[in-house]
């Protein structure tokens, strides 16, 4: 069987699974933009992440289901800012910035949107474009997680929290150590909506230490 045939077969299997996925069907029924919302919802209900009046930044936000959920939970008085390389359809109460959050022009837009507010919570459900090569995908995932931590170091206020997606693999323990050095507590979460075969985990770091 050729590589192309294998890829087509794998893609067809994924699509069949996706269409029949309980969380996909529930997301469609309830009006969420993607099934990923149930991962954040479960973590929030367990760990009480989101509270009225918070300022939240969502990195890699498109298509926006995490924003849909979070923006409701932080009202009244909350501020929700979303960033992504890809376009996101507008959401009421969400200030969206399209671009690479590592670029100065994008960071200037973020500072403007914050309008002097300090960030209480940084969210990241970012994942790389998957190649199917485990080592490559894991390295790219770890890079995104490290960039998220760098962002949190810069913008998250003392006492704030960070929730980021990671893969278990090379670099995982080093990332955990870096988070522990910067935050008072660190927990691992594997929501029910994470597919069983997926290597993804979420690291929840709370109580950011003052620099």
Helices and strands as residue ranges (DSSP letters): H 3-20, H 22-30, H 37-47, E 55-59, H 65-73, E 79-84, E 94-98, H 104-114, E 119-124, H 134-155, E 156-167, H 172-182, E 183-189, E 200-208
